[in-house]
Amino acid sequence: MSLSLEWVIGVLGAGMLAATTIWFNVQQLNKNVSELTIAVTSGNTAYNVINGKMTLLEWRIDVQERQLKAVKEKADK
């Protein structure tokens, strides 16, 4: 069984085209993953900042509620 030169060139060309397409798709995927990693890191940082501020606000509200309760108890006496 012998293959003609046209078939060999055609198969090799199709293989090279497929390999090139895969290569560029992988490169784009790497770029997208890098951008997503940056976005997730920024989101985590923002979440941590907001969470810290929320904890501080909860603590301040708790202090104010205790002070208000103490003032009410003092006024009731």
Secondary structure, DSSP 8 states (H G I E B T S, - for coil): ----HHHHHHHHHHHHHHHHHHHHHHHHHHHHHHHHHHHHHHHHHHHHHHHHHHHHHHHHHHHHHHHHHHHHHHHH-
